[in-house]
């Protein structure tokens, strides 16, 4: 029996109860779907936990969810429009406090160590889910589309949670000893093919006839990603590799996609500020965590119009929605988030007016 089967993996299910414009019938159907998902996981040996089990208990959801995020080995994010808005800082601040708190806790892990985040988090697309609702920055996270809530539908996810790959490497065999082939015409000379002069710094794309199917598909996928969100060079490379493209094909696609990485960094910075309140330092760290270089990130910040005091005020208001803070404690929290003393003091004072 594999070591991974000696214990039951723990998994916390993070989900949003309501999507904008949902009817009560749709809300009830989503609740039943998530409950059945949790039940099926537990029936297959995964110690799944979800807030539905505690609805009759007196629970502070803004604290309970983050604690389960920390305690459980895995976090299963049920993809939806509302959960995406919670991650990106949008949506109705009067609803979904639990999902917002869980998203904030996960974002802290993401910013601190992206590798740990990817090992911990799985994106779950239950029946009816739309892949367009995958939150920005999380397209490289392992995702599982669950078509049916049974062992067959859960098999890929169960393999991931229990570390049981479907395909295993076989043992390496000995290297074969291969004799060289003699030249067909010993001593024959060949004229060099004529070449055109090309400047050393000019990149020449190979003719499409010389591009392999793998390269062609990787390039198409890279351009598809760049149409709807911003990527760093390494982020796009990792995303293509996560889609199953070979590293050679992914490298070709990234080199041929025509992306200007400074522009991508500025675009990504704008995307973050459109949804999340961040300090200059926090945004810089976020861009670096996305794979942009320090210099690309600094140039992006120099080219965007951001009022950092205004960002501090937005962040302060977010905190006050989640819980009560004294003015001095709120200011200290903002400094911890990377805002300057002046920005934090002004923002805390503004929210207390």
Protein Blocks (a to p, Z undefined) as FASTA:
>chain_A
ZZklmpccdddddddfbdghiafklmmmmmmmmmmmmmmmmmnopacddfklmmmpccdf
klmmmmmmmmpmbdcddddfklmmmmnopajfkgoklmmmmmmmmmmmmmmommlmmmmp
ccdddehiafklpcghilmpccdddfbgcfklmmmmmmmmnopafbdcdddddddddddd
ddfbghiacdddddddddfklccdddfklpcfklmmmmmmmmmmmmmmccdfklmmmmmm
mnopafklmmmmmmmnopafklmmmmmmmmmmmmpccdfklmmmmmmmnopafklmmmmm
mmpccdfklmmmmmmmmmmmmpccdfklmmmmmmmnopafklmmmmmmmmmZZ
